[in-house]
Amino acid sequence: MQGFGIEINQIRPTHPGSILTPFNVGGRVEGVLITRIRFDQQRAEFERNVDILLVNVEVAYWNLYGAYWPSTAANRGCGQSFEAYRINKERFEAGRIPIQELAQTRQQY
Protein backbone atom coordinates (compact mmCIF):
# COMPACT_ATOMS: atom_id res chain seq x y z
CA MET A 1 0.00 0.00 0.00
CA GLN A 2 3.04 2.26 -0.20
CA GLY A 3 2.31 5.47 -2.11
CA PHE A 4 -1.48 5.22 -1.85
CA GLY A 5 -3.78 7.58 -0.01
CA ILE A 6 -4.87 11.19 -0.23
CA GLU A 7 -2.13 12.71 1.93
CA ILE A 8 0.81 11.01 0.22
CA ASN A 9 -0.57 11.78 -3.23
CA GLN A 10 -0.69 15.48 -2.40
CA ILE A 11 2.98 15.43 -1.43
CA ARG A 12 4.41 13.08 -4.10
CA PRO A 13 5.38 14.54 -7.47
CA THR A 14 3.67 11.66 -9.33
CA HIS A 15 0.47 9.75 -8.81
CA PRO A 16 1.06 6.00 -8.47
CA GLY A 17 -0.02 4.14 -11.57
CA SER A 18 -0.46 7.32 -13.64
CA ILE A 19 0.66 7.33 -17.24
CA LEU A 20 0.95 11.15 -17.27
CA THR A 21 4.41 12.56 -16.82
CA PRO A 22 4.60 15.54 -14.48
CA PHE A 23 5.67 18.90 -15.83
CA ASN A 24 9.21 19.67 -14.85
CA VAL A 25 9.43 23.42 -14.25
CA GLY A 26 12.84 24.73 -13.36
CA GLY A 27 14.22 21.26 -12.65
CA ARG A 28 11.92 20.80 -9.66
CA VAL A 29 8.85 18.60 -9.52
CA GLU A 30 6.63 18.98 -6.44
CA GLY A 31 3.40 17.59 -5.23
CA VAL A 32 0.10 19.46 -5.14
CA LEU A 33 0.30 20.34 -1.45
CA ILE A 34 3.82 21.74 -1.63
CA THR A 35 2.98 23.69 -4.78
CA ARG A 36 -0.09 25.15 -3.05
CA ILE A 37 2.00 26.15 -0.02
CA ARG A 38 4.58 27.84 -2.26
CA PHE A 39 1.79 29.68 -4.10
CA ASP A 40 0.34 30.89 -0.79
CA GLN A 41 3.80 32.07 0.28
CA GLN A 42 4.29 33.98 -2.96
CA ARG A 43 0.86 35.56 -2.67
CA ALA A 44 1.57 36.61 0.94
CA GLU A 45 4.92 38.07 -0.15
CA PHE A 46 3.20 39.99 -2.96
CA GLU A 47 0.60 41.36 -0.55
CA ARG A 48 3.36 42.37 1.86
CA ASN A 49 5.19 44.21 -0.92
CA VAL A 50 1.98 46.00 -1.94
CA ASP A 51 1.39 47.02 1.69
CA ILE A 52 4.96 48.38 1.94
CA LEU A 53 4.46 50.29 -1.31
CA LEU A 54 1.22 51.82 -0.01
CA VAL A 55 2.86 52.83 3.27
CA ASN A 56 5.73 54.47 1.36
CA VAL A 57 3.29 56.37 -0.86
CA GLU A 58 1.34 57.53 2.19
CA VAL A 59 4.51 58.68 3.97
CA ALA A 60 5.65 60.55 0.85
CA TYR A 61 2.22 62.21 0.58
CA TRP A 62 2.26 63.42 4.18
CA ASN A 63 5.86 64.64 3.83
CA LEU A 64 4.83 66.65 0.79
CA TYR A 65 1.74 67.94 2.58
CA GLY A 66 3.86 68.93 5.58
CA ALA A 67 6.36 70.76 3.37
CA TYR A 68 3.60 72.67 1.58
CA TRP A 69 2.54 74.80 4.54
CA PRO A 70 5.95 76.23 5.47
CA SER A 71 6.50 77.05 1.80
CA THR A 72 3.12 78.76 1.55
CA ALA A 73 3.73 80.69 4.77
CA ALA A 74 7.15 81.85 3.53
CA ASN A 75 5.66 83.01 0.22
CA ARG A 76 2.87 84.91 1.95
CA GLY A 77 5.30 86.45 4.42
CA CYS A 78 7.54 87.58 1.57
CA GLY A 79 4.57 89.17 -0.19
CA GLN A 80 3.46 90.97 2.96
CA SER A 81 6.95 92.25 3.72
CA PHE A 82 7.26 93.56 0.15
CA GLU A 83 3.93 95.34 0.51
CA ALA A 84 5.10 96.90 3.80
CA TYR A 85 8.34 98.03 2.12
CA ARG A 86 6.42 99.53 -0.81
CA ILE A 87 4.09 101.45 1.53
CA ASN A 88 6.99 102.71 3.67
CA LYS A 89 8.90 103.77 0.56
CA GLU A 90 5.94 105.90 -0.52
CA ARG A 91 5.71 107.31 3.00
CA PHE A 92 9.44 108.12 2.97
CA GLU A 93 9.16 109.84 -0.40
CA ALA A 94 6.25 111.87 1.02
CA GLY A 95 8.47 112.80 3.99
CA ARG A 96 6.33 111.11 6.66
CA ILE A 97 8.90 108.59 8.01
CA PRO A 98 12.68 108.80 8.59
CA ILE A 99 15.17 106.87 6.50
CA GLN A 100 15.90 104.50 9.43
CA GLU A 101 12.35 103.15 9.34
CA LEU A 102 12.54 102.64 5.57
CA ALA A 103 15.90 100.86 5.95
CA GLN A 104 14.48 98.60 8.65
CA THR A 105 11.51 97.67 6.46
CA ARG A 106 13.83 97.05 3.51
CA GLN A 107 16.06 94.84 5.65
CA GLN A 108 13.06 92.81 6.84
CA TYR A 109 11.95 92.37 3.23
MMTF fields as JSON, N, C-alpha, C and O atoms, coordinates in Angstrom:
{
  "mmtfVersion": "1.0.0",
  "mmtfProducer": "UNKNOWN",
  "numBonds": 435,
  "numAtoms": 436,
  "numGroups": 109,
  "numChains": 1,
  "numModels": 1,
  "chainsPerModel": [1],
  "groupsPerChain": [109],
  "chainIdList": ["A"],
  "bondAtomList": [4, 2, 8, 6, 12, 10, 16, 14, 20, 18, 24, 22, 28, 26, 32, 30, 36, 34, 40, 38, 44, 42, 48, 46, 52, 50, 56, 54, 60, 58, 64, 62, 68, 66, 72, 70, 76, 74, 80, 78, 84, 82, 88, 86, 92, 90, 96, 94, 100, 98, 104, 102, 108, 106, 112, 110, 116, 114, 120, 118, 124, 122, 128, 126, 132, 130, 136, 134, 140, 138, 144, 142, 148, 146, 152, 150, 156, 154, 160, 158, 164, 162, 168, 166, 172, 170, 176, 174, 180, 178, 184, 182, 188, 186, 192, 190, 196, 194, 200, 198, 204, 202, 208, 206, 212, 210, 216, 214, 220, 218, 224, 222, 228, 226, 232, 230, 236, 234, 240, 238, 244, 242, 248, 246, 252, 250, 256, 254, 260, 258, 264, 262, 268, 266, 272, 270, 276, 274, 280, 278, 284, 282, 288, 286, 292, 290, 296, 294, 300, 298, 304, 302, 308, 306, 312, 310, 316, 314, 320, 318, 324, 322, 328, 326, 332, 330, 336, 334, 340, 338, 344, 342, 348, 346, 352, 350, 356, 354, 360, 358, 364, 362, 368, 366, 372, 370, 376, 374, 380, 378, 384, 382, 388, 386, 392, 390, 396, 394, 400, 398, 404, 402, 408, 406, 412, 410, 416, 414, 420, 418, 424, 422, 428, 426, 432, 430],
  "bondOrderList": [1, 1, 1, 1, 1, 1, 1, 1, 1, 1, 1, 1, 1, 1, 1, 1, 1, 1, 1, 1, 1, 1, 1, 1, 1, 1, 1, 1, 1, 1, 1, 1, 1, 1, 1, 1, 1, 1, 1, 1, 1, 1, 1, 1, 1, 1, 1, 1, 1, 1, 1, 1, 1, 1, 1, 1, 1, 1, 1, 1, 1, 1, 1, 1, 1, 1, 1, 1, 1, 1, 1, 1, 1, 1, 1, 1, 1, 1, 1, 1, 1, 1, 1, 1, 1, 1, 1, 1, 1, 1, 1, 1, 1, 1, 1, 1, 1, 1, 1, 1, 1, 1, 1, 1, 1, 1, 1, 1],
  "groupList": [{"groupName": "MET", "atomNameList": ["N", "CA", "C", "O"], "elementList": ["N", "C", "C", "O"], "formalChargeList": [0, 0, 0, 0], "bondAtomList": [1, 0, 2, 1, 3, 2], "bondOrderList": [1, 1, 2], "singleLetterCode": "M", "chemCompType": "L-PEPTIDE LINKING"}, {"groupName": "GLN", "atomNameList": ["N", "CA", "C", "O"], "elementList": ["N", "C", "C", "O"], "formalChargeList": [0, 0, 0, 0], "bondAtomList": [1, 0, 2, 1, 3, 2], "bondOrderList": [1, 1, 2], "singleLetterCode": "Q", "chemCompType": "L-PEPTIDE LINKING"}, {"groupName": "GLY", "atomNameList": ["N", "CA", "C", "O"], "elementList": ["N", "C", "C", "O"], "formalChargeList": [0, 0, 0, 0], "bondAtomList": [1, 0, 2, 1, 3, 2], "bondOrderList": [1, 1, 2], "singleLetterCode": "G", "chemCompType": "PEPTIDE LINKING"}, {"groupName": "PHE", "atomNameList": ["N", "CA", "C", "O"], "elementList": ["N", "C", "C", "O"], "formalChargeList": [0, 0, 0, 0], "bondAtomList": [1, 0, 2, 1, 3, 2], "bondOrderList": [1, 1, 2], "singleLetterCode": "F", "chemCompType": "L-PEPTIDE LINKING"}, {"groupName": "ILE", "atomNameList": ["N", "CA", "C", "O"], "elementList": ["N", "C", "C", "O"], "formalChargeList": [0, 0, 0, 0], "bondAtomList": [1, 0, 2, 1, 3, 2], "bondOrderList": [1, 1, 2], "singleLetterCode": "I", "chemCompType": "L-PEPTIDE LINKING"}, {"groupName": "GLU", "atomNameList": ["N", "CA", "C", "O"], "elementList": ["N", "C", "C", "O"], "formalChargeList": [0, 0, 0, 0], "bondAtomList": [1, 0, 2, 1, 3, 2], "bondOrderList": [1, 1, 2], "singleLetterCode": "E", "chemCompType": "L-PEPTIDE LINKING"}, {"groupName": "ASN", "atomNameList": ["N", "CA", "C", "O"], "elementList": ["N", "C", "C", "O"], "formalChargeList": [0, 0, 0, 0], "bondAtomList": [1, 0, 2, 1, 3, 2], "bondOrderList": [1, 1, 2], "singleLetterCode": "N", "chemCompType": "L-PEPTIDE LINKING"}, {"groupName": "ARG", "atomNameList": ["N", "CA", "C", "O"], "elementList": ["N", "C", "C", "O"], "formalChargeList": [0, 0, 0, 0], "bondAtomList": [1, 0, 2, 1, 3, 2], "bondOrderList": [1, 1, 2], "singleLetterCode": "R", "chemCompType": "L-PEPTIDE LINKING"}, {"groupName": "PRO", "atomNameList": ["N", "CA", "C", "O"], "elementList": ["N", "C", "C", "O"], "formalChargeList": [0, 0, 0, 0], "bondAtomList": [1, 0, 2, 1, 3, 2], "bondOrderList": [1, 1, 2], "singleLetterCode": "P", "chemCompType": "L-PEPTIDE LINKING"}, {"groupName": "THR", "atomNameList": ["N", "CA", "C", "O"], "elementList": ["N", "C", "C", "O"], "formalChargeList": [0, 0, 0, 0], "bondAtomList": [1, 0, 2, 1, 3, 2], "bondOrderList": [1, 1, 2], "singleLetterCode": "T", "chemCompType": "L-PEPTIDE LINKING"}, {"groupName": "HIS", "atomNameList": ["N", "CA", "C", "O"], "elementList": ["N", "C", "C", "O"], "formalChargeList": [0, 0, 0, 0], "bondAtomList": [1, 0, 2, 1, 3, 2], "bondOrderList": [1, 1, 2], "singleLetterCode": "H", "chemCompType": "L-PEPTIDE LINKING"}, {"groupName": "SER", "atomNameList": ["N", "CA", "C", "O"], "elementList": ["N", "C", "C", "O"], "formalChargeList": [0, 0, 0, 0], "bondAtomList": [1, 0, 2, 1, 3, 2], "bondOrderList": [1, 1, 2], "singleLetterCode": "S", "chemCompType": "L-PEPTIDE LINKING"}, {"groupName": "LEU", "atomNameList": ["N", "CA", "C", "O"], "elementList": ["N", "C", "C", "O"], "formalChargeList": [0, 0, 0, 0], "bondAtomList": [1, 0, 2, 1, 3, 2], "bondOrderList": [1, 1, 2], "singleLetterCode": "L", "chemCompType": "L-PEPTIDE LINKING"}, {"groupName": "VAL", "atomNameList": ["N", "CA", "C", "O"], "elementList": ["N", "C", "C", "O"], "formalChargeList": [0, 0, 0, 0], "bondAtomList": [1, 0, 2, 1, 3, 2], "bondOrderList": [1, 1, 2], "singleLetterCode": "V", "chemCompType": "L-PEPTIDE LINKING"}, {"groupName": "ASP", "atomNameList": ["N", "CA", "C", "O"], "elementList": ["N", "C", "C", "O"], "formalChargeList": [0, 0, 0, 0], "bondAtomList": [1, 0, 2, 1, 3, 2], "bondOrderList": [1, 1, 2], "singleLetterCode": "D", "chemCompType": "L-PEPTIDE LINKING"}, {"groupName": "ALA", "atomNameList": ["N", "CA", "C", "O"], "elementList": ["N", "C", "C", "O"], "formalChargeList": [0, 0, 0, 0], "bondAtomList": [1, 0, 2, 1, 3, 2], "bondOrderList": [1, 1, 2], "singleLetterCode": "A", "chemCompType": "L-PEPTIDE LINKING"}, {"groupName": "TYR", "atomNameList": ["N", "CA", "C", "O"], "elementList": ["N", "C", "C", "O"], "formalChargeList": [0, 0, 0, 0], "bondAtomList": [1, 0, 2, 1, 3, 2], "bondOrderList": [1, 1, 2], "singleLetterCode": "Y", "chemCompType": "L-PEPTIDE LINKING"}, {"groupName": "TRP", "atomNameList": ["N", "CA", "C", "O"], "elementList": ["N", "C", "C", "O"], "formalChargeList": [0, 0, 0, 0], "bondAtomList": [1, 0, 2, 1, 3, 2], "bondOrderList": [1, 1, 2], "singleLetterCode": "W", "chemCompType": "L-PEPTIDE LINKING"}, {"groupName": "CYS", "atomNameList": ["N", "CA", "C", "O"], "elementList": ["N", "C", "C", "O"], "formalChargeList": [0, 0, 0, 0], "bondAtomList": [1, 0, 2, 1, 3, 2], "bondOrderList": [1, 1, 2], "singleLetterCode": "C", "chemCompType": "L-PEPTIDE LINKING"}, {"groupName": "LYS", "atomNameList": ["N", "CA", "C", "O"], "elementList": ["N", "C", "C", "O"], "formalChargeList": [0, 0, 0, 0], "bondAtomList": [1, 0, 2, 1, 3, 2], "bondOrderList": [1, 1, 2], "singleLetterCode": "K", "chemCompType": "L-PEPTIDE LINKING"}],
  "groupTypeList": [0, 1, 2, 3, 2, 4, 5, 4, 6, 1, 4, 7, 8, 9, 10, 8, 2, 11, 4, 12, 9, 8, 3, 6, 13, 2, 2, 7, 13, 5, 2, 13, 12, 4, 9, 7, 4, 7, 3, 14, 1, 1, 7, 15, 5, 3, 5, 7, 6, 13, 14, 4, 12, 12, 13, 6, 13, 5, 13, 15, 16, 17, 6, 12, 16, 2, 15, 16, 17, 8, 11, 9, 15, 15, 6, 7, 2, 18, 2, 1, 11, 3, 5, 15, 16, 7, 4, 6, 19, 5, 7, 3, 5, 15, 2, 7, 4, 8, 4, 1, 5, 12, 15, 1, 9, 7, 1, 1, 16],
  "groupIdList": [1, 2, 3, 4, 5, 6, 7, 8, 9, 10, 11, 12, 13, 14, 15, 16, 17, 18, 19, 20, 21, 22, 23, 24, 25, 26, 27, 28, 29, 30, 31, 32, 33, 34, 35, 36, 37, 38, 39, 40, 41, 42, 43, 44, 45, 46, 47, 48, 49, 50, 51, 52, 53, 54, 55, 56, 57, 58, 59, 60, 61, 62, 63, 64, 65, 66, 67, 68, 69, 70, 71, 72, 73, 74, 75, 76, 77, 78, 79, 80, 81, 82, 83, 84, 85, 86, 87, 88, 89, 90, 91, 92, 93, 94, 95, 96, 97, 98, 99, 100, 101, 102, 103, 104, 105, 106, 107, 108, 109],
  "secStructList": [7, 6, 6, 7, 1, 2, 2, 2, 2, 2, 2, 1, 1, 1, 7, 6, 6, 7, 7, 1, 7, 7, 7, 7, 5, 6, 6, 5, 7, 7, 7, 2, 2, 2, 2, 2, 2, 2, 2, 2, 2, 2, 2, 2, 2, 2, 2, 2, 2, 2, 2, 2, 2, 2, 2, 2, 2, 2, 2, 2, 2, 2, 2, 2, 2, 2, 2, 2, 2, 2, 2, 2, 2, 2, 2, 2, 2, 2, 2, 2, 2, 2, 2, 2, 2, 2, 2, 2, 2, 2, 2, 2, 2, 6, 6, 1, 1, 7, 2, 2, 2, 2, 2, 2, 2, 2, 2, 2, 7],
  "xCoordList": [0.813, 0.0, 0.855, 0.34, 2.168, 3.042, 2.705, 2.557, 2.586, 2.313, 0.838, 0.496, -0.05, -1.483, -2.087, -1.621, -3.112, -3.784, -3.782, -2.959, -4.709, -4.872, -3.664, -3.148, -3.21, -2.13, -0.835, -0.182, -0.458, 0.807, 0.729, 1.735, -0.438, -0.573, -0.502, -0.159, -0.818, -0.69, 0.766, 1.131, 1.586, 2.982, 3.872, 4.826, 3.567, 4.414, 4.327, 3.271, 5.413, 5.377, 4.591, 4.142, 4.417, 3.669, 2.598, 2.726, 1.556, 0.468, 0.788, 1.116, 0.699, 1.061, 0.133, -1.09, 0.738, -0.015, -0.445, -1.144, -0.057, -0.457, 0.437, 1.639, -0.139, 0.662, 1.091, 1.874, 0.58, 0.955, 2.304, 2.57, 3.134, 4.408, 4.223, 3.582, 4.765, 4.601, 5.414, 6.441, 4.937, 5.671, 6.858, 6.725, 7.989, 9.211, 9.532, 10.072, 9.199, 9.431, 10.646, 10.649, 11.655, 12.841, 13.615, 14.341, 13.482, 14.222, 13.665, 14.311, 12.481, 11.92, 10.485, 9.663, 10.199, 8.848, 8.351, 8.999, 7.158, 6.63, 5.204, 4.539, 4.778, 3.402, 2.436, 2.842, 1.154, 0.104, 0.154, 0.041, 0.316, 0.296, 1.466, 1.288, 2.646, 3.821, 3.698, 4.065, 3.185, 2.978, 1.97, 2.153, 0.916, -0.087, 0.511, 0.211, 1.352, 2.002, 2.928, 2.943, 3.696, 4.583, 3.776, 4.185, 2.646, 1.787, 1.265, 1.262, 0.828, 0.34, 1.449, 1.201, 2.671, 3.803, 4.089, 4.345, 4.044, 4.294, 3.199, 3.477, 1.949, 0.858, 1.002, 0.784, 1.365, 1.565, 2.723, 2.646, 3.786, 4.924, 4.511, 4.924, 3.706, 3.205, 2.343, 2.495, 1.449, 0.599, 1.435, 1.135, 2.47, 3.356, 4.055, 4.172, 4.526, 5.19, 4.226, 4.609, 2.975, 1.978, 1.709, 1.595, 1.606, 1.393, 2.553, 2.331, 3.778, 4.955, 4.924, 5.23, 4.553, 4.457, 3.42, 3.665, 2.265, 1.223, 1.662, 1.37, 2.355, 2.858, 3.861, 3.834, 4.745, 5.731, 5.062, 5.487, 4.016, 3.286, 2.603, 2.613, 2.011, 1.341, 2.337, 2.053, 3.487, 4.508, 4.996, 5.174, 5.208, 5.647, 4.579, 4.903, 3.307, 2.22, 2.216, 2.125, 2.314, 2.265, 3.512, 3.435, 4.655, 5.859, 5.678, 6.061, 5.091, 4.827, 3.811, 3.975, 2.769, 1.744, 2.343, 2.02, 3.215, 3.862, 4.813, 4.976, 5.444, 6.361, 5.616, 6.18, 4.369, 3.595, 3.319, 3.453, 2.939, 2.536, 3.675, 3.471, 4.856, 5.948, 6.296, 6.62, 6.227, 6.504, 5.455, 5.789, 4.197, 3.121, 3.255, 3.074, 3.569, 3.735, 4.902, 4.806, 5.993, 7.148, 6.796, 7.193, 6.055, 5.657, 4.732, 4.887, 3.787, 2.868, 3.603, 3.34, 4.514, 5.302, 6.155, 6.301, 6.719, 7.535, 6.666, 7.074, 5.475, 4.566, 4.141, 4.06, 3.87, 3.461, 4.609, 4.399, 5.824, 6.953, 7.265, 7.69, 7.068, 7.262, 6.223, 6.543, 4.985, 3.926, 4.234, 4.03, 4.724, 5.103, 6.242, 6.231, 7.22, 8.338, 7.841, 8.264, 6.948, 6.415, 5.665, 5.826, 4.842, 4.089, 5.037, 4.879, 6.038, 6.987, 7.857, 8.271, 8.134, 8.904, 8.099, 8.639, 6.797, 5.942, 5.827, 5.803, 5.758, 5.707, 7.002, 6.976, 8.147, 9.441, 9.54, 9.991, 9.105, 9.16, 8.231, 8.473, 7.159, 6.25, 6.785, 6.242, 7.843, 8.466, 7.777, 7.895, 7.059, 6.334, 7.112, 6.813, 8.109, 8.899, 10.383, 10.767, 11.227, 12.675, 13.275, 12.65, 14.477, 15.17, 15.456, 15.521, 15.627, 15.905, 14.734, 14.937, 13.526, 12.349, 12.237, 11.878, 12.548, 12.545, 13.625, 13.391, 14.8, 15.9, 15.553, 15.879, 14.884, 14.48, 13.456, 13.544, 12.514, 11.512, 12.169, 11.83, 13.126, 13.834, 14.646, 14.691, 15.276, 16.06, 15.159, 15.525, 13.986, 13.062, 12.561, 12.34, 12.387, 11.952, 13.055, 12.887],
  "yCoordList": [-1.198, 0.0, 1.26, 2.363, 1.099, 2.26, 3.189, 2.741, 4.492, 5.471, 5.674, 6.407, 5.06, 5.218, 6.021, 5.948, 6.774, 7.585, 9.05, 9.489, 9.79, 11.194, 12.026, 12.805, 11.87, 12.709, 12.504, 13.479, 11.279, 11.01, 11.459, 11.888, 11.37, 11.783, 13.303, 13.803, 14.028, 15.478, 15.922, 17.014, 15.086, 15.434, 14.907, 15.575, 13.713, 13.083, 13.826, 14.363, 13.868, 14.536, 13.764, 14.355, 12.463, 11.661, 10.864, 10.533, 10.568, 9.747, 8.285, 7.978, 7.397, 5.999, 5.411, 5.525, 4.788, 4.143, 5.088, 4.659, 6.356, 7.323, 7.205, 6.968, 7.366, 7.334, 8.74, 8.896, 9.772, 11.147, 11.459, 11.089, 12.135, 12.559, 13.955, 14.798, 14.21, 15.539, 16.58, 16.27, 17.803, 18.903, 19.252, 19.417, 19.356, 19.672, 21.139, 21.499, 21.983, 23.416, 23.79, 23.625, 24.283, 24.734, 23.6, 23.837, 22.389, 21.262, 20.744, 19.932, 21.196, 20.796, 20.325, 21.049, 19.133, 18.6, 18.422, 17.772, 19.025, 18.978, 18.461, 18.455, 18.042, 17.594, 18.77, 19.929, 18.443, 19.459, 20.277, 21.502, 19.642, 20.335, 21.318, 22.45, 20.88, 21.744, 22.909, 24.039, 22.631, 23.694, 24.712, 25.915, 24.247, 25.151, 26.002, 27.191, 25.397, 26.148, 27.211, 28.346, 26.856, 27.838, 28.976, 30.135, 28.656, 29.682, 30.623, 31.841, 30.061, 30.895, 31.787, 32.937, 31.26, 32.065, 33.216, 34.341, 32.934, 33.977, 35.033, 36.224, 34.598, 35.559, 36.433, 37.642, 35.833, 36.605, 37.588, 38.714, 37.181, 38.072, 39.226, 40.365, 38.942, 39.991, 40.985, 42.196, 40.486, 41.364, 42.211, 43.384, 41.621, 42.37, 43.486, 44.601, 43.198, 44.214, 45.335, 46.505, 44.976, 46.0, 46.866, 48.086, 46.254, 47.021, 47.983, 49.133, 47.521, 48.379, 49.536, 50.674, 49.242, 50.295, 51.334, 52.534, 50.887, 51.823, 52.676, 53.871, 52.067, 52.834, 53.883, 55.018, 53.519, 54.473, 55.623, 56.772, 55.314, 56.368, 57.293, 58.512, 56.719, 57.534, 58.431, 59.602, 57.888, 58.681, 59.818, 60.948, 59.513, 60.554, 61.639, 62.824, 61.235, 62.209, 63.139, 64.356, 62.58, 63.424, 64.289, 65.399, 63.802, 64.637, 65.827, 66.952, 65.565, 66.645, 67.618, 68.832, 67.096, 67.938, 68.797, 69.978, 68.192, 68.929, 70.0, 71.036, 69.768, 70.756, 71.883, 72.956, 71.655, 72.669, 73.885, 75.016, 73.678, 74.804, 75.743, 76.955, 75.274, 76.234, 77.021, 78.206, 76.36, 77.053, 78.122, 79.235, 77.788, 78.757, 79.921, 81.077, 79.624, 80.688, 81.603, 82.82, 81.029, 81.849, 82.744, 83.908, 82.208, 83.013, 84.159, 85.29, 83.858, 84.907, 85.957, 87.152, 85.51, 86.451, 87.351, 88.541, 86.786, 87.583, 88.626, 89.776, 88.223, 89.168, 90.289, 91.446, 89.953, 90.973, 91.916, 93.12, 91.378, 92.253, 93.164, 94.301, 92.699, 93.564, 94.683, 95.837, 94.334, 95.345, 96.399, 97.592, 95.951, 96.896, 97.791, 98.991, 97.235, 98.03, 99.057, 100.213, 98.627, 99.526, 100.697, 101.847, 100.389, 101.452, 102.407, 103.625, 101.847, 102.713, 103.53, 104.639, 103.0, 103.769, 104.979, 106.077, 104.771, 105.898, 106.908, 108.117, 106.41, 107.307, 108.107, 109.295, 107.437, 108.122, 109.209, 110.322, 108.868, 109.844, 111.032, 112.143, 110.782, 111.866, 112.624, 113.669, 112.115, 112.798, 112.524, 113.325, 111.409, 111.114, 110.218, 110.202, 109.466, 108.591, 108.842, 109.243, 108.607, 108.803, 107.646, 106.602, 107.861, 106.866, 105.579, 104.503, 105.679, 104.496, 103.503, 102.291, 104.03, 103.153, 102.473, 101.3, 103.226, 102.637, 101.564, 100.506, 101.836, 100.86, 99.592, 98.484, 99.771, 98.605, 97.753, 96.525, 98.397, 97.672, 96.964, 95.828, 97.669, 97.054, 95.836, 94.817, 95.947, 94.836, 93.643, 92.499, 93.908, 92.808, 92.127, 90.916, 92.941, 92.368, 91.498, 90.92],
  "zCoordList": [0.0, 0.0, 0.0, 0.186, -0.21, -0.197, -1.37, -2.506, -1.076, -2.111, -2.387, -3.315, -1.626, -1.848, -0.702, 0.435, -1.009, -0.007, -0.41, -1.213, 0.157, -0.227, 0.186, -0.614, 1.427, 1.931, 1.158, 0.786, 0.915, 0.222, -1.226, -1.791, -1.834, -3.233, -3.384, -4.455, -2.334, -2.404, -2.259, -2.696, -1.653, -1.43, -2.554, -2.952, -3.066, -4.097, -5.422, -5.756, -6.181, -7.474, -8.527, -9.508, -8.347, -9.326, -8.61, -7.432, -9.335, -8.805, -9.139, -10.285, -8.176, -8.474, -9.531, -9.445, -10.515, -11.569, -12.677, -13.595, -12.628, -13.644, -14.858, -14.732, -16.017, -17.241, -17.659, -18.596, -16.964, -17.274, -16.64, -15.497, -17.389, -16.818, -16.244, -16.871, -15.08, -14.483, -15.246, -15.848, -15.208, -15.833, -14.944, -13.732, -15.564, -14.847, -15.09, -16.136, -14.124, -14.255, -13.415, -12.195, -14.071, -13.359, -12.702, -11.736, -13.194, -12.65, -11.332, -10.67, -10.941, -9.657, -9.876, -10.439, -9.434, -9.515, -8.09, -7.269, -7.799, -6.44, -6.48, -7.517, -5.343, -5.23, -5.136, -5.047, -5.156, -5.141, -3.86, -3.912, -2.736, -1.452, -1.324, -0.873, -1.719, -1.63, -2.613, -2.292, -3.803, -4.777, -4.26, -4.451, -3.613, -3.047, -1.933, -1.827, -1.107, -0.025, -0.606, -0.129, -1.628, -2.264, -2.9, -2.83, -3.513, -4.099, -3.012, -3.19, -1.897, -0.79, -0.241, 0.123, -0.181, 0.282, -0.679, -0.249, -1.969, -2.956, -2.931, -3.077, -2.746, -2.667, -1.425, -1.492, -0.295, 0.935, 0.776, 1.267, 0.101, -0.147, -1.061, -0.843, -2.075, -2.959, -2.181, -2.345, -1.345, -0.546, 0.413, 0.633, 0.977, 1.864, 1.108, 1.617, -0.111, -0.923, -1.314, -1.341, -1.617, -1.94, -0.71, -0.828, 0.457, 1.693, 1.95, 2.33, 1.747, 1.936, 0.946, 1.303, -0.301, -1.306, -0.907, -1.035, -0.423, -0.009, 1.179, 1.232, 2.12, 3.266, 2.798, 3.274, 1.87, 1.362, 0.614, 0.729, -0.151, -0.862, 0.141, -0.03, 1.182, 2.194, 2.932, 3.182, 3.275, 3.966, 3.054, 3.508, 1.776, 0.846, 0.702, 0.621, 0.671, 0.576, 1.783, 1.626, 2.98, 4.178, 4.311, 4.838, 3.846, 3.828, 2.887, 3.209, 1.728, 0.788, 1.357, 1.239, 1.97, 2.58, 3.696, 3.824, 4.497, 5.577, 5.07, 5.715, 3.923, 3.369, 2.66, 2.448, 2.294, 1.578, 2.447, 1.98, 3.692, 4.541, 4.887, 4.823, 5.247, 5.469, 4.206, 4.278, 3.055, 1.8, 1.532, 1.127, 1.755, 1.553, 2.527, 2.145, 3.765, 4.766, 4.403, 4.557, 3.925, 3.532, 2.345, 2.309, 1.373, 0.218, 0.633, 0.172, 1.492, 1.949, 2.778, 2.648, 3.622, 4.422, 3.55, 3.832, 2.491, 1.572, 0.874, 0.713, 0.463, -0.189, 0.742, 0.33, 1.994, 2.964, 3.298, 3.448, 3.415, 3.721, 2.534, 2.737, 1.317, 0.152, 0.147, -0.138, 0.464, 0.511, 1.581, 1.36, 2.736, 3.799, 3.333, 3.608, 2.636, 2.117, 1.097, 1.113, 0.217, -0.81, -0.167, -0.575, 0.844, 1.532, 2.242, 2.153, 2.957, 3.675, 2.719, 3.058, 1.542, 0.559, 0.096, -0.044, -0.141, -0.523, 0.622, 0.393, 1.834, 2.998, 3.14, 3.464, 2.893, 2.975, 1.915, 2.188, 0.685, -0.401, -0.124, -0.596, 0.65, 1.024, 2.23, 2.591, 2.859, 3.986, 5.313, 6.24, 5.427, 6.665, 7.621, 8.815, 7.129, 8.009, 7.761, 6.662, 8.783, 8.588, 7.779, 7.593, 7.318, 6.504, 7.28, 6.685, 8.61, 9.425, 9.358, 9.283, 9.387, 9.339, 7.969, 7.875, 6.917, 5.573, 5.454, 4.87, 6.003, 5.95, 6.726, 6.303, 7.872, 8.654, 7.881, 7.876, 7.247, 6.457, 5.277, 4.945, 4.645, 3.511, 3.972, 3.281, 5.122, 5.655, 5.97, 5.7, 6.538, 6.843, 5.564, 5.535, 4.498, 3.227, 2.651, 1.577]
}
